Amino acid sequence: MAVAASVPATHLIRKVTTVDSTVTNDAARPRRLTPTERRIIAYVAANEGKPCSKAKIAGSLGRNVKTVNRLVSRLRDEGILVCEYLWAENGAQLANSYRLAREPGHQQRSDNAQP
């Protein structure tokens, strides 16, 4: 699916059922999403707000955990995914919760401090 350079990033993020393959990077030049990045975005959209480990995402997609870790980090850095850190009452970190950013370049990360 070809995407014109003038398509706003909000269009790219909201159409997760037919994930477009182009995002704008820091230099404002379009970058093609990899097939695995598109699948990660679709998975997060389907499971938005639910605690989910990267290992669970990798298992669901049939990909290596290191690959998913690298791509999730890249999608977070590009402002496509938002990570919310979750903590147990005893201070142990739980599986993170991921959701799609609501606006392009939105890099908000939850500052849930450890108790």
Buried (B, 14 or more C-beta within 10 A) or exposed (E): EEBEEEBEBEEBBEEBEEBBBBBBEEEEEBBEBEEBBBBBBBBBBEBBEEEBEBEBBBEBBEBEBEBBBEBBEBBBEBBBBBBBBBEEEEEEEEBBBBBBBEEBEBEEEEEEEEE
